[in-house]
Amino acid sequence: MQDKDTTKSTFDQLFEPIFNEQFSKQIESTGDDKYVKKLKTSQLIAILAQAQLEKHHGLRDISNGLNKSDFSHAVGLESISASQISRRLRDLKTKTVQALFKSSIIDVGKKTGFQTIRQQLGRLSLIDSSTIILCLSKYPWAQFRKTKGGVKLHLRLCFENEALPDEAVITPAKPSDKTQMDALVVEEEDVLNVFDRGYLDYKKFDTYCKNGTRFVTRLKSNAIYEVVANNPVDPSTPIKKDQVVYLGAGNNRMKHLLRLIETEDTHGKRVIIVTNDFNLNALEIGDIYRHRWQIELFFKWIKQHLHIKHLYGTSQQAVENQIFIALITYCLLVLLKLQTGYNGRLLDIKRLLDACLYEPFANFIKKLYRDPQRTSRGRRSIDHEAIYQETVRQVMVGEADHLYTLTFDLI
C-alpha cells in the first residue's frame, strides 16, 4: 500500500476501513499469511475488489492490470501471475473473508445507526436469496439441475437510504431458501423480518410467535386458513381485507393467530400478506412488504456492477471468497459515500472511482461535487402536427409566399 505519510489517494481512502491494525492482527492469528512471500491477503482482496469494479473477465486481465504503474504502486506489487492469484483465491480461508465482511458491516452500522427507521417502524431486515448459474462441467460440486449448476447467495439486508448487507450465507443452489431461516431471521424485538413465499414454514412461524420474533411475509394463493375475525378496512386505501386467522389445517395447523392482509400491487394484482405484528396498521404492513423489493434491486446491482456472475475460480472456496469480496467492496463504496456526505446514487461513486481512483482524495471529492458542465437544455422535441396545421392555415389564407424562398427555416 502507499505510504500513509504521503497525501492519501482515493485508493487508500477506499480500502482504509479494512486494511488497519485490527485486520493485520486477525490475519496473524489465523496464519493465512504465514508462508506467503509475495501475495498477502490484503493485496489479494485489493486486486480482486479492483477487478470487480473494473469488470475484468479473467485472472490474466487481473495480472495484466499490474502493468499500470499507479495500480502497482498502490497495491505494492510489481507483478503477479494468474496462477498465483488462482492459488491464493482457492487456498484463502473463507472464514477470514467472512470475518472481514462482518467488520465492514460493523463500520457501516456505526456510520448509519439506522436511526430513521427505528424511530418510524423499527429496524427492517429484508431476507431473500439469488442464484448464480454455473456451468456444471466446471463446477460439479454445485449441481442444481441435470444440465446446470449454481450457487445461491442467501442475504439479509438492513434497509435505510441504502440497502446494507447484514448477513450472508453461500450454498449450492439446490437447497430451498427456508433451510437458511435460522441463520438469517433476527430474533430481536425491534426487528421486523420481511421475506417472500420461499420461506413459508408454519412450524417456524409458531416458534417466532412464541419467542416474540416479528415477521411479514407473503402467503401462497392456495394456502388454507381459518378466519377468526375481520377487522375494518378503509375503502379509500388499497387494503381489501384485514383478518385474524389460523394458518394450515390438520396436523399442519398453526397454534398461534396471525393477521392476514389482502392488498393490491401497482398493477392491481392481489397480494396476500401474513404477519404476527398486531400493532402496525394494515396500510403500514403493505408498505413494509413493498420495501422487500429493495433486496431484489441489491442483487441486480452487485451482479451488474461488481461482476459476480463471472467467477475467477472453480473450487467452492474460491467462489465463496469472490462473492464475499464483492459484498465487502459494496460496503466500502457505501462507507466512501457516507464519508463524503454525498446524497446521490452509489453508482455515481462507483463510476467516478473508475476515472480518478489514484488521484488525491481531495480531487475525488471536488469532482464528485462539481456542478454539471452541460449547459444545453437537450434536444428540443418538434411538434410536427402543429407545424403541418399552421402550414395548411397559411396556404388557405394566402400567406404561403415565404414557403417558396430558399432562406426560410420553418423550424
N, C-alpha and C positions, 0 to 999 in steps of 0.2 A: 504494500500500500504506500501511497505517497507520504512523505514526511509531514507529520501533523503540525510542525512548526511553520511550515510554509502556508501561503494562502490556500484555504480549502477549496478544492474543486467541487463541482456538483456531484461528481462520482463519490468523493469522500463523504459528502453530506448525505447522500442516498444510503450508503452502506454503514454509516457510523453507528446506528442503533444496534447492529448485531455484531460488528467487529470491535468489541470492547473487552475489558478485563474479565468480565463475567463469562463471556463466550470462551476466552482463552483458557480459563480455569476449567470450564466444562469439557473442552477438548482434551485438556491434560488429564482430567480424571477418567475419561473414557478410553484414553490411549489410542485415539483414532490417528493421531499424527506421530506416534512413537517411532515407527520405522519409515516414515515418509521423508524423502530427501528433497523432493522438488515441488510437488503439487500439494500444498497444505489444504486442509478442509476449507478454510476461509477463502482461499484463492479459487478452489473448485466451485464453491457456491457463487462467488462473484462472477466467474466466467459463464456459468450456466444461467444465472439470472440475466446477465447481459445478452446471452444467446437467445433467451426467450423474449426479451424486449426487442431485439433486432430481428427475431423470427428466422434464425439460422435453421437450415434444413438438415444438417448433419454434423457429425463430430469434426470432419475435415474443415467445414466452414468455421467452427469454433476455434480450431487450431490455427487456421489462417488469419483469424481476427487479431492474433497477437502480432502480426506483421505491422499493425498500426501502432506507431510509437506511443501515442497518447494512452491507448488501452494497455499496452505492455508495461509502461511506466506506472500506471495507476494500480495495476494488479501486482506488479513486482515480479513479472515473469518475462524473460526474453523470448522463450518459445516452449511449446509443449506439444507432444504428438497426439494424434487422435486416439491411438491405442492406450496411452497413459490416462487420458481423460476417461475413456471407457472403463478401464480397470478401477479407477478411483470411484467412479459413479456406481459401479457394481459392488465394490467392497465396503463403501461407506455405510456405517450402521444407520438404519432408518430411525432408530431411537434418537440418534444425535440430531438428525434433521427435524424430527418431530419436536424435540426439546427447543430447538431454535425457533420453530414456528410458534410454540407456546410463548416463548419470550417476546416475539413480535406482537402477539395478541395482547400481552400484558402492557406493552408500551403503547399500543393504540388505545387500550382501555383507559390508561392513565390520561391520555390526551383528550379523550372524548367524555368519559364518565357516564354516558347515556342519560344525562340529567333530564333532557327534554322529554324523553319517552317515559321515564319513571314518574315524572310529575303528571303526565296525562293518562297513560294507560298501563303503566308498569313496563317492565322490560319484555320486549318481544323476541322470542327465539324462533327463527324460521328454519325448518328441517326439511331436507329433501336430498335426492341423490341424482347424479348424472353419469351416464355410461359413456366410456370412450371405447369405440370399436377398434379391435386389433386384428391383424392377420393371424389366423390360428396356427399356420405352419411356423411362424416366427415366435409366437407366444403360446406354446402348447399348455402351459400351466394356467392360462386364463381362459379355458374353454367356456363358451357362452351358449352357442348353438352348434349344430352339427358341422356347419361350414365356417363359423366365425368365432373369434374370441373377443374378450373385452374385460375392462376393469371398471369398477364403479367407485366414484368418489361420493361418499356419504358425508354430508356437511350440515353444520349448524351455524346459522348466521345471526348476529345481533344487528338489528336494523335501526339506524338513526338517519342522518342525512346521507350517509354512505352505508352500503351493505358490508358489514365487517365480519370476516370468518372468525368463529369462536371455537369450533371443534371440527376435526376431520378424521375420517376413517376410510382407508382404501382397502377394497376387497376385490376378488374376481367378480365379474358381473352377474354370475348365475344366482347367488343367494338373494332372497327377497329383501326389500327395504326394511321391513319390520324386524329383521334379525338384529338390526343395529339400534333399536329404540333405547335399550339400556345405556348405550354409550352416548346418545345424543340428547335425550329428553332431560331437561333441567328440573330438579325437584324443589327448587327454592320457591317460596310462596309468592315473591314479587315477579316471578317469571311466568309469562303466558306462552306456552309452546304451540306453534302453528305448523301443521303438516297436512299432507293430502291423503287420498284414499289408499295409497300403498302401505299405510301404517295402521290400518284398521286391525285392532286386536282387542276384543271385548274383555278378556281376562286382564290385560294390561290396563284397560280403561277403569275397571273396577279397582285395581291397585292404586291407580292415580287418584281416584275419588277418595279412597280410604286414607291416602297419605297427604291429601291436600295439594297434589300436583295439578296445576291448571293446564288445560289444553283446548284447542279449537281445531277441528278437522272437518273434512267433507265426507258425507255419507254416500254410499253407493245407491243407485236408484232402485235396486231390487231388495234393499235391506228390509228386514222385518222388525217392526217396533209396535209397542202398545202405548197409545195416547192416554195419559193420566189427567192432564189439564190443558186448557187452551188459554193463553194469555192474550189480552187485547193488542191489536196492531193498528198503527196509523196508516190509513189507506193512501195518504199522500206520499208515502215512502215506498221503496222497492220491496219492503218486507211483506210477505204474503202470509206467513204462519210464524207463530212463536208458541211452541208447545213444550210440555213436560212429558217425557216418555221413558219407557224401559226399552232398551235395545235387545234384539235377539229373541229367540223362542226356545222352549225346552231346556236342554242342558246347557245351551249356549246363551241363555238369557242373563243379562246383567243384573247385579244385585242393587246397584245404585241408579238413581234417577239422573237423567241428562236433559239438557234443553235441545230441542230441535227447531232450527230456524230455516225457513224457506225464503229465499230471496231470488233476485234476477241479476244476471250479469249485464254487461253493456249491450249485448246482442239480444236481450230478452229471454235468454235461456235459463231454465230453472236450476238453481243451485241449492242443495240441502246441506246445511251445516249443523254439526252437533258440538256441544261444549258442556263442560261441567262448571262453567262460571255463570252463576245466577245473579251477579251484581251488575255487570255491564248491560246496557240496553241492547235490543236486537240490532239496531242500526249500527252501533259500535262494533258488535261482533261481526257483522257483514263487512264493515270497512277493514277490520283487522285481518280477516281471511283474504281480502284483496291484496294486502301487503305481502302475502306469500309469493306473489309474482316477482318480487324483488330477487328472490333466490334464483329464479329462472334467468333473470337478466344477469345475475352474477356469473352463473355458469356460462352463459353466452359470451360475456365479457372476457373471462380468462381464457376460454377456448379460442376466441378470435384474436385477442391482443397479446396473450402470453404463450401462445403456440403449444399448448399441451396436447393437442391432437397429434402432433408429430413427436415421437419419442426417440431419445438418443441411445437407449439401451434396450436389451431384450429380456434381461432377467427381471424377476419380480421385484427384487430390491432396487435395481436401477430405475424401474418405472415408478415405484413409490417415492423414491428420492426426488425424481424430477418433478412429480406433481406437488410434493411438499415444498420444493424450492419455488415453484410457481406461486403457491399461496404466500410464501414468505415475501416474494417480490411484490405481490399485490399489497401486502401490509406495509412494505417500505414506501410504496407510492402514496398510500394513504397518509403515512407519517410525514412524508415530504409535503403533501398538500396541507396538512394541519400546521406544519411548521411555518409555511409561507403565508398562512391565513387566506389562501385562495378559495374563493367561493364558486368557481366554475366547475367544469367537468373534470373528472380524474383523467379522462382521455387527453385533455389539453396538457396536463402534466407529462403524461407518457410521450406525447408527440414532441414536446419541447425538449425532453431529455434526449431524444434521438438526434436533435440538432446541436445541443450545447452541453453534452454530458461532461466534457473535460474542461470546460471553461470555468472561471471562478464562480462560486455560488452567487456572489453579488450580481454578476451578469445574468445568471439564470432568473433571479427574482426580477431584475429590471425588465427583461424581455417578457416575463410572464405577465407583468402589469402594464406593458406597453400598450398605448392606445392603438387601435387598428389604423393602418396606414391607408386603407382603401377609402377614397372619397366619393367614388361613383355610387349612385343610387341603384346601380344594376340596370340590366336591360329592360327598357320600358315595353310593356305589352301594347300591342296595336289593336285597336277596335276596328276590325275590317268592315264589319256590318255598318257601323256608324259612318265610316268613310264612304261606303257604297251609297247609303241613303242620302248623304249630303251631295254626292256627285249627281245622283238622279234629280234631286231638287234643283241644282244649279242648271242642269241641262233643260229641265222643264220650264224654268223661268227665263232662260236665255242668258245665263251668267256663266257660260262654259267656255268663253274665248281663251281663258288662261290655260285650258287643258291642251291647247294646240301649240303652246310655246315649248321651247326646249330647255328653258331655265327654271321652270316652276317645279318645286318639290312639294307634292301634296302632303307627304308625311312630315 
